[in-house]
């Protein structure tokens, strides 16, 4: 009798054990996650630029919504060599997924194989690495830098027509970091549209490091060399704010059109309201889209290969609705 009860007890324990295992398997399958906590590694190209530090904060806030995720962020300091070392270090640390915003695309081609060989998924943000589309483990989330250049060019032509009654005038172009994907695409698109108007001339073009100080210095030098400039096209409004400051120092603020491809700092919105800047596009951080994609990938679900983020253009016609000096960027309507 005792042996029979013991056997029944063992069978009961065995059934309970099997039931728990099955529940765990079902739970893991439904939720898609099997680890207690996933480590996300983000290699940012720099921290100094306000847009970049804002991106760090946005991603951190998004990750903190989930108890099963954490993030570690590295600063490449706009150095390709340091970014390669950062990515290799993140792999060594055992991250489960990499997010990379490349300093420059072409010099980082080797990273595609490095990450694939490590068996890790990777999300490129903002900038691509040539050949990324040929890697099954790589996804790309971005706003179209080419479109930002197109929109900037079309609005520049409009401003010059408003001034002269026809498409003519002289333009100075202040570029971003030489060799970076955004600078290449924003320049290429802008120049393509301007080339259709023979009486509009780009009289000078010079790179900066997305820097306000360089924006000031380059603007002053190019305006001295080309005092009859009608419009200054900046690849971003960090250098664009520098352009406005330089024009103020030269007594030319408001007399020369200032158009910026991105990023829509509140300072730029203020300048638009004052008539010292004339257009800027907002380039969002896409934190929700990035982390949503990361979670899908980690869960073994299908995630979009490429996501194109929306943008918004600010001019005198809508700047007032988005001006809030208590915010850094023009992200929400009042």
TORBADO-774265 format. One record per residue (C-alpha): residue in three letters; residue number from 1; x, y, z. Coordinates in Angstrom, 2 decimals, padded with zeros to 5 digits. Example, Ala and Ser with C-alpha at 12.3 -4.5 7.8 and 13.67 -1.06 7.14 Angstrom:
# TORBADO-774265
{node ALA 1 {012.30 -004.50 007.80}};
{node SER 2 {013.67 -001.06 007.14}};
***
This chain:
# TORBADO-774265
{node UNK 1 {000.00 000.00 000.00}};
{node UNK 2 {002.81 002.35 000.94}};
{node UNK 3 {004.67 001.58 -002.31}};
{node UNK 4 {001.51 002.31 -004.31}};
{node UNK 5 {001.08 005.70 -002.63}};
{node UNK 6 {004.74 006.49 -003.23}};
{node UNK 7 {004.37 005.63 -006.91}};
{node UNK 8 {001.29 007.82 -007.18}};
{node UNK 9 {003.20 010.66 -005.50}};
{node UNK 10 {006.10 010.29 -007.91}};
{node UNK 11 {003.74 010.27 -010.87}};
{node UNK 12 {002.03 013.40 -009.53}};
{node UNK 13 {005.37 015.18 -009.13}};
{node UNK 14 {006.43 014.11 -012.61}};
{node UNK 15 {003.17 015.39 -014.16}};
{node UNK 16 {003.54 018.69 -012.26}};
{node UNK 17 {007.11 019.04 -013.49}};
{node UNK 18 {006.08 018.38 -017.10}};
{node UNK 19 {003.22 020.87 -016.74}};
{node UNK 20 {005.60 023.60 -015.52}};
{node UNK 21 {008.01 022.93 -018.37}};
{node UNK 22 {005.21 023.08 -020.94}};
{node UNK 23 {003.92 026.34 -019.46}};
{node UNK 24 {007.38 027.85 -019.65}};
{node UNK 25 {007.76 026.77 -023.27}};
{node UNK 26 {004.34 028.16 -024.17}};
{node UNK 27 {005.06 031.40 -022.31}};
{node UNK 28 {008.38 031.81 -024.10}};
{node UNK 29 {006.78 031.08 -027.47}};
{node UNK 30 {003.95 033.55 -026.93}};
{node UNK 31 {006.11 036.32 -025.55}};
{node UNK 32 {008.98 035.57 -027.91}};
{node UNK 33 {011.61 036.21 -025.24}};
{node UNK 34 {013.66 033.57 -023.43}};
{node UNK 35 {016.29 035.67 -021.62}};
{node UNK 36 {015.68 037.47 -018.37}};
{node UNK 37 {017.25 040.66 -019.75}};
{node UNK 38 {018.56 041.64 -023.18}};
{node UNK 39 {021.53 043.97 -023.55}};
{node UNK 40 {021.37 046.45 -026.42}};
{node UNK 41 {024.58 048.10 -027.55}};
{node UNK 42 {024.38 051.48 -029.28}};
{node UNK 43 {027.42 052.92 -031.03}};
{node UNK 44 {026.67 056.61 -031.51}};
{node UNK 45 {029.00 058.59 -033.74}};
{node UNK 46 {029.33 061.39 -031.16}};
{node UNK 47 {027.82 062.89 -028.00}};
{node UNK 48 {028.75 066.56 -028.42}};
{node UNK 49 {026.03 067.48 -030.92}};
{node UNK 50 {022.70 068.25 -029.18}};
{node UNK 51 {020.78 066.11 -031.66}};
{node UNK 52 {023.02 063.17 -030.82}};
{node UNK 53 {022.70 063.59 -027.05}};
{node UNK 54 {018.94 063.88 -027.54}};
{node UNK 55 {019.03 060.58 -029.43}};
{node UNK 56 {020.84 058.93 -026.52}};
{node UNK 57 {018.17 060.13 -024.12}};
{node UNK 58 {015.28 059.13 -026.40}};
{node UNK 59 {016.62 055.58 -026.84}};
{node UNK 60 {017.34 055.20 -023.13}};
{node UNK 61 {013.82 056.34 -022.25}};
{node UNK 62 {012.32 053.91 -024.76}};
{node UNK 63 {014.38 050.97 -023.49}};
{node UNK 64 {013.46 051.80 -019.88}};
{node UNK 65 {009.82 051.07 -020.70}};
{node UNK 66 {010.72 047.37 -020.73}};
{node UNK 67 {011.98 045.38 -017.75}};
{node UNK 68 {013.66 042.81 -019.98}};
{node UNK 69 {015.96 045.27 -021.77}};
{node UNK 70 {018.88 047.53 -020.96}};
{node UNK 71 {021.15 049.64 -023.14}};
{node UNK 72 {024.80 050.65 -023.14}};
{node UNK 73 {025.86 053.59 -025.34}};
{node UNK 74 {029.33 054.41 -026.65}};
{node UNK 75 {030.73 057.66 -028.08}};
{node UNK 76 {032.80 057.31 -031.27}};
{node UNK 77 {033.82 060.99 -031.10}};
{node UNK 78 {033.39 061.19 -034.91}};
{node UNK 79 {036.32 058.77 -035.31}};
{node UNK 80 {035.92 055.76 -037.61}};
{node UNK 81 {038.73 053.91 -035.82}};
{node UNK 82 {037.18 054.51 -032.41}};
{node UNK 83 {033.75 053.43 -033.65}};
{node UNK 84 {035.20 050.15 -034.93}};
{node UNK 85 {036.86 049.61 -031.55}};
{node UNK 86 {033.62 050.51 -029.74}};
{node UNK 87 {031.61 048.00 -031.78}};
{node UNK 88 {034.17 045.25 -031.21}};
{node UNK 89 {034.12 046.03 -027.47}};
{node UNK 90 {030.31 045.88 -027.37}};
{node UNK 91 {030.44 042.46 -029.05}};
{node UNK 92 {032.98 041.31 -026.45}};
{node UNK 93 {030.68 042.56 -023.68}};
{node UNK 94 {028.02 040.15 -024.93}};
{node UNK 95 {025.35 042.46 -026.33}};
{node UNK 96 {022.35 040.76 -027.89}};
{node UNK 97 {021.76 043.38 -030.58}};
{node UNK 98 {023.69 046.33 -031.97}};
{node UNK 99 {022.39 049.75 -033.00}};
{node UNK 100 {024.94 051.72 -035.01}};
{node UNK 101 {024.85 055.29 -036.27}};
{node UNK 102 {027.95 055.29 -038.49}};
{node UNK 103 {030.49 058.11 -038.57}};
{node UNK 104 {031.03 057.39 -042.25}};
{node UNK 105 {029.65 054.60 -044.38}};
{node UNK 106 {032.41 053.38 -046.69}};
{node UNK 107 {035.21 053.02 -044.08}};
{node UNK 108 {032.90 050.89 -041.91}};
{node UNK 109 {032.09 048.21 -044.52}};
{node UNK 110 {034.11 045.66 -042.58}};
{node UNK 111 {031.77 046.01 -039.60}};
{node UNK 112 {029.03 044.29 -041.60}};
{node UNK 113 {031.05 041.06 -041.65}};
{node UNK 114 {032.30 041.52 -038.08}};
{node UNK 115 {028.77 041.71 -036.71}};
{node UNK 116 {027.49 038.88 -038.93}};
{node UNK 117 {030.35 036.62 -037.87}};
{node UNK 118 {029.47 037.37 -034.25}};
{node UNK 119 {025.94 036.10 -034.95}};
{node UNK 120 {024.31 039.38 -033.94}};
{node UNK 121 {021.50 041.42 -035.47}};
{node UNK 122 {022.24 045.07 -036.20}};
{node UNK 123 {020.07 048.13 -036.77}};
{node UNK 124 {021.70 051.00 -038.67}};
{node UNK 125 {020.18 054.35 -037.80}};
{node UNK 126 {020.32 057.64 -039.67}};
{node UNK 127 {023.24 056.61 -041.90}};
{node UNK 128 {023.87 053.49 -043.91}};
{node UNK 129 {026.93 051.39 -044.57}};
{node UNK 130 {027.22 050.51 -048.29}};
{node UNK 131 {026.14 046.94 -048.92}};
{node UNK 132 {023.99 046.69 -045.78}};
{node UNK 133 {021.02 045.47 -047.83}};
{node UNK 134 {022.89 042.25 -048.68}};
{node UNK 135 {023.05 041.15 -045.03}};
{node UNK 136 {020.04 039.36 -043.57}};
{node UNK 137 {020.95 040.42 -040.03}};
{node UNK 138 {021.03 044.16 -040.82}};
{node UNK 139 {018.11 046.62 -040.75}};
{node UNK 140 {018.09 050.33 -041.60}};
{node UNK 141 {015.90 053.04 -040.00}};
{node UNK 142 {016.25 056.59 -041.24}};
{node UNK 143 {014.83 059.76 -042.69}};
{node UNK 144 {015.72 060.30 -046.34}};
{node UNK 145 {018.70 062.65 -046.37}};
{node UNK 146 {018.27 062.87 -050.12}};
{node UNK 147 {014.70 064.13 -049.68}};
{node UNK 148 {015.89 066.70 -047.14}};
{node UNK 149 {018.21 068.04 -049.83}};
{node UNK 150 {015.40 068.06 -052.39}};
{node UNK 151 {012.99 069.94 -050.11}};
{node UNK 152 {015.71 072.45 -049.25}};
{node UNK 153 {016.47 073.02 -052.93}};
{node UNK 154 {012.84 073.51 -053.95}};
{node UNK 155 {012.27 076.01 -051.14}};
{node UNK 156 {015.49 077.83 -052.01}};
{node UNK 157 {014.30 078.23 -055.60}};
{node UNK 158 {010.97 079.54 -054.30}};
{node UNK 159 {012.72 082.13 -052.13}};
{node UNK 160 {014.85 083.34 -055.05}};
{node UNK 161 {011.78 083.58 -057.31}};
{node UNK 162 {010.02 085.59 -054.59}};
{node UNK 163 {013.01 087.96 -054.51}};
{node UNK 164 {013.68 088.40 -058.23}};
{node UNK 165 {010.45 087.32 -059.89}};
{node UNK 166 {012.38 084.55 -061.64}};
{node UNK 167 {014.72 081.70 -060.67}};
{node UNK 168 {018.09 083.41 -060.38}};
{node UNK 169 {020.61 084.22 -057.69}};
{node UNK 170 {023.79 083.13 -055.95}};
{node UNK 171 {024.00 080.42 -053.32}};
{node UNK 172 {026.67 079.46 -050.79}};
{node UNK 173 {026.53 075.87 -049.48}};
{node UNK 174 {027.77 075.02 -046.00}};
{node UNK 175 {028.09 071.26 -045.82}};
{node UNK 176 {028.18 068.78 -042.95}};
{node UNK 177 {031.01 066.38 -042.18}};
{node UNK 178 {032.91 065.63 -045.38}};
{node UNK 179 {032.41 062.03 -046.47}};
{node UNK 180 {029.44 061.36 -044.18}};
{node UNK 181 {026.30 059.90 -045.73}};
{node UNK 182 {023.98 062.81 -044.79}};
{node UNK 183 {026.39 065.39 -046.19}};
{node UNK 184 {026.84 063.45 -049.42}};
{node UNK 185 {023.10 062.94 -050.00}};
{node UNK 186 {021.98 066.41 -048.92}};
{node UNK 187 {024.58 067.93 -051.24}};
{node UNK 188 {023.81 065.64 -054.17}};
{node UNK 189 {020.05 066.21 -054.06}};
{node UNK 190 {020.32 069.97 -053.59}};
{node UNK 191 {022.79 070.42 -056.43}};
{node UNK 192 {020.74 068.23 -058.75}};
{node UNK 193 {017.67 070.47 -058.44}};
{node UNK 194 {019.68 073.69 -058.66}};
{node UNK 195 {021.33 072.42 -061.85}};
{node UNK 196 {017.98 072.70 -063.63}};
{node UNK 197 {018.05 076.48 -063.20}};
{node UNK 198 {020.92 077.97 -065.23}};
{node UNK 199 {020.61 081.41 -063.62}};
{node UNK 200 {021.02 080.06 -060.09}};
{node UNK 201 {024.67 079.53 -059.23}};
{node UNK 202 {026.29 077.80 -056.27}};
{node UNK 203 {029.29 080.09 -055.95}};
{node UNK 204 {031.00 078.28 -053.06}};
{node UNK 205 {030.68 075.10 -051.01}};
{node UNK 206 {032.64 074.16 -047.90}};
{node UNK 207 {032.37 071.34 -045.33}};
{node UNK 208 {032.01 071.78 -041.60}};
{node UNK 209 {031.80 069.23 -038.80}};
{node UNK 210 {028.12 070.00 -038.11}};
{node UNK 211 {029.53 072.74 -035.87}};
{node UNK 212 {028.11 076.11 -034.84}};
{node UNK 213 {031.58 077.62 -034.51}};
{node UNK 214 {032.59 076.36 -037.94}};
{node UNK 215 {029.27 077.66 -039.25}};
{node UNK 216 {030.18 081.13 -037.99}};
{node UNK 217 {033.74 081.04 -039.33}};
{node UNK 218 {032.87 079.56 -042.73}};
{node UNK 219 {029.95 081.95 -043.24}};
{node UNK 220 {032.09 085.00 -042.47}};
{node UNK 221 {034.86 083.85 -044.80}};
{node UNK 222 {032.54 082.94 -047.68}};
{node UNK 223 {030.46 086.11 -047.35}};
{node UNK 224 {033.62 088.20 -047.53}};
{node UNK 225 {034.60 086.31 -050.67}};
{node UNK 226 {031.07 086.46 -052.14}};
{node UNK 227 {029.31 089.56 -050.75}};
{node UNK 228 {026.54 089.34 -053.35}};
{node UNK 229 {025.31 085.97 -052.05}};
{node UNK 230 {021.52 085.72 -051.96}};
{node UNK 231 {021.05 082.47 -050.04}};
{node UNK 232 {023.06 080.20 -047.74}};
{node UNK 233 {022.16 076.52 -047.67}};
{node UNK 234 {023.27 074.65 -044.54}};
{node UNK 235 {023.21 070.86 -044.26}};
{node UNK 236 {022.04 071.23 -040.64}};
{node UNK 237 {020.88 074.03 -038.43}};
{node UNK 238 {023.71 073.69 -035.91}};
{node UNK 239 {025.96 075.30 -038.51}};
{node UNK 240 {022.86 077.20 -039.67}};
{node UNK 241 {022.55 078.97 -036.33}};
{node UNK 242 {026.24 079.80 -036.72}};
{node UNK 243 {025.40 081.30 -040.11}};
{node UNK 244 {022.72 083.54 -038.58}};
{node UNK 245 {025.11 084.67 -035.85}};
{node UNK 246 {027.76 085.50 -038.48}};
{node UNK 247 {025.21 087.44 -040.55}};
{node UNK 248 {024.13 089.33 -037.44}};
{node UNK 249 {027.75 090.24 -036.74}};
{node UNK 250 {028.08 091.48 -040.33}};
{node UNK 251 {024.83 093.44 -040.25}};
{node UNK 252 {023.28 091.15 -042.89}};
{node UNK 253 {020.78 089.10 -040.86}};
{node UNK 254 {017.49 088.97 -042.76}};
{node UNK 255 {019.07 090.24 -045.98}};
{node UNK 256 {020.44 086.82 -046.94}};
{node UNK 257 {018.14 083.80 -047.04}};
{node UNK 258 {019.15 080.94 -044.72}};
{node UNK 259 {017.85 077.44 -045.49}};
{node UNK 260 {018.74 074.37 -043.38}};
{node UNK 261 {018.22 070.72 -044.31}};
{node UNK 262 {017.72 069.70 -040.63}};
{node UNK 263 {017.38 069.47 -037.45}};
{node UNK 264 {014.84 072.05 -036.18}};
{node UNK 265 {016.26 073.34 -032.90}};
{node UNK 266 {013.95 075.77 -031.11}};
{node UNK 267 {016.65 078.41 -031.66}};
{node UNK 268 {016.10 077.97 -035.39}};
{node UNK 269 {012.34 078.29 -035.00}};
{node UNK 270 {012.94 081.56 -033.13}};
{node UNK 271 {015.16 082.81 -035.95}};
{node UNK 272 {012.48 081.91 -038.50}};
{node UNK 273 {009.96 083.99 -036.54}};
{node UNK 274 {012.46 086.87 -036.56}};
{node UNK 275 {013.00 086.56 -040.32}};
{node UNK 276 {016.68 085.61 -039.93}};
{node UNK 277 {016.26 081.98 -041.00}};
{node UNK 278 {013.75 080.87 -043.59}};
{node UNK 279 {013.37 077.09 -043.57}};
{node UNK 280 {014.43 074.02 -041.59}};
{node UNK 281 {013.35 070.37 -041.61}};
{node UNK 282 {012.85 068.28 -038.49}};
{node UNK 283 {014.74 064.99 -038.40}};
{node UNK 284 {013.24 062.78 -035.67}};
{node UNK 285 {015.11 060.30 -033.46}};
{node UNK 286 {012.90 057.32 -034.29}};
{node UNK 287 {013.50 055.80 -030.84}};
{node UNK 288 {010.15 053.99 -030.77}};
{node UNK 289 {010.67 052.49 -034.22}};
{node UNK 290 {014.23 051.42 -033.38}};
{node UNK 291 {013.31 049.66 -030.14}};
{node UNK 292 {010.14 048.13 -031.60}};
{node UNK 293 {012.26 046.64 -034.38}};
{node UNK 294 {014.85 045.46 -031.87}};
{node UNK 295 {012.21 043.65 -029.83}};
{node UNK 296 {010.80 041.95 -032.91}};
{node UNK 297 {014.24 040.78 -033.98}};
{node UNK 298 {015.11 039.50 -030.51}};
{node UNK 299 {011.77 037.68 -030.36}};
{node UNK 300 {012.55 035.91 -033.63}};
{node UNK 301 {009.77 037.77 -035.40}};
{node UNK 302 {009.99 039.37 -038.82}};
{node UNK 303 {011.01 043.03 -038.65}};
{node UNK 304 {010.98 045.49 -041.56}};
{node UNK 305 {014.25 045.53 -043.47}};
{node UNK 306 {014.02 049.30 -043.86}};
{node UNK 307 {011.89 051.96 -042.16}};
{node UNK 308 {011.64 055.49 -043.54}};
{node UNK 309 {010.83 058.03 -040.82}};
{node UNK 310 {008.63 061.05 -041.58}};
{node UNK 311 {009.93 064.60 -041.40}};
{node UNK 312 {008.38 068.04 -041.16}};
{node UNK 313 {009.29 071.36 -042.76}};
{node UNK 314 {009.16 074.61 -040.78}};
{node UNK 315 {008.84 078.03 -042.41}};
{node UNK 316 {007.32 081.37 -041.45}};
{node UNK 317 {003.94 079.84 -042.23}};
{node UNK 318 {003.93 077.35 -039.35}};
{node UNK 319 {006.88 078.18 -037.06}};
{node UNK 320 {004.72 080.00 -034.51}};
{node UNK 321 {002.68 076.85 -033.88}};
{node UNK 322 {005.79 074.89 -032.89}};
{node UNK 323 {007.84 077.48 -031.00}};
{node UNK 324 {008.44 076.50 -027.39}};
{node UNK 325 {011.59 077.90 -025.75}};
{node UNK 326 {011.31 075.27 -023.00}};
{node UNK 327 {012.03 072.47 -025.48}};
{node UNK 328 {015.21 071.70 -027.41}};
{node UNK 329 {013.58 070.72 -030.72}};
{node UNK 330 {010.37 071.61 -032.53}};
{node UNK 331 {008.78 068.21 -031.97}};
{node UNK 332 {005.23 068.98 -030.87}};
{node UNK 333 {002.59 071.49 -031.86}};
{node UNK 334 {001.44 073.93 -029.20}};
***
